[in-house]
Amino acid sequence: MHRGRGDRPRAVECYRNALTLYRRLSDRFFEADTLAHLADAYADLDHVGAARASLRQALTVLGELHHPDAGRVAARLRQIEGQGVAG
């Protein structure tokens, strides 16, 4: 919601709060889903390193779950890594 309104810092904060909750609940799928959304919010802020780290974590979780969304997340990670931007 905040990301769609352009309030990217608030979006990051909300995704991080959601991530904490999903981890406490041991909800691995929503942990991965939130990490992927968090990565997009970081990318919007040009925090490419944080975006990559979040996508790598999401990909790890989805791989452990053998979830088909792993392919989508892997493609997004390749896209961000292809930007060649440090950060």
C-alpha positions in Angstrom: 0.0 0.0 0.0 2.7 2.5 1.0 4.9 1.5 -1.9 2.0 2.1 -4.3 1.5 5.6 -2.8 5.2 6.4 -3.3 6.1 6.3 0.4 8.9 3.8 -0.1 10.6 4.3 3.3 7.3 3.5 5.1 6.9 0.5 2.8 10.3 -0.9 3.8 9.3 -0.4 7.5 6.0 -2.2 7.0 7.6 -5.1 5.1 10.2 -5.5 7.8 7.5 -5.6 10.5 5.6 -8.2 8.5 8.8 -10.2 8.1 9.3 -10.3 11.8 5.8 -11.5 12.3 5.9 -14.2 9.7 9.2 -15.4 11.1 7.7 -15.6 14.6 4.8 -17.6 13.2 7.2 -19.8 11.2 5.2 -19.1 8.1 7.9 -19.8 5.6 5.9 -19.0 2.4 4.8 -15.5 3.6 8.3 -14.9 4.9 9.6 -15.5 1.4 6.8 -13.5 -0.2 7.5 -10.5 2.1 11.2 -10.7 1.4 10.5 -10.5 -2.3 8.2 -7.4 -1.8 10.8 -5.9 0.6 13.4 -6.4 -2.2 11.3 -4.4 -4.6 10.9 -1.6 -2.1 14.6 -1.5 -1.5 15.2 -1.4 -5.2 12.8 1.5 -5.5 15.1 3.3 -3.0 18.2 2.4 -5.0 19.3 0.1 -2.2 20.4 -2.5 -4.6 22.6 -4.5 -2.2 19.7 -4.8 0.3 17.4 -5.8 -2.6 19.8 -8.5 -3.7 20.1 -9.8 -0.1 16.4 -9.9 0.4 15.9 -11.8 -2.9 18.6 -14.3 -2.1 16.9 -15.0 1.2 13.5 -15.3 -0.5 15.0 -17.7 -3.0 16.5 -19.8 -0.3 13.2 -20.2 1.5 11.2 -20.9 -1.7 13.8 -23.5 -2.7 13.5 -25.2 0.7 9.7 -25.2 0.1 10.1 -26.4 -3.5 7.7 -23.6 -4.3 7.2 -22.6 -8.0 7.6 -18.9 -7.2 11.3 -19.6 -6.8 11.7 -19.2 -10.6 10.1 -15.8 -10.5 12.3 -14.7 -7.6 15.4 -16.0 -9.3 14.5 -14.1 -12.5 14.1 -10.9 -10.4 17.4 -11.5 -8.7 19.2 -12.0 -12.1 17.6 -8.7 -13.3 18.9 -6.8 -10.2 22.3 -8.5 -10.4 22.5 -7.5 -14.1 22.2 -3.9 -13.2 25.8 -4.0 -12.0 25.1 -1.5 -9.3 26.9 -1.9 -6.0 25.1 -1.0 -2.8 
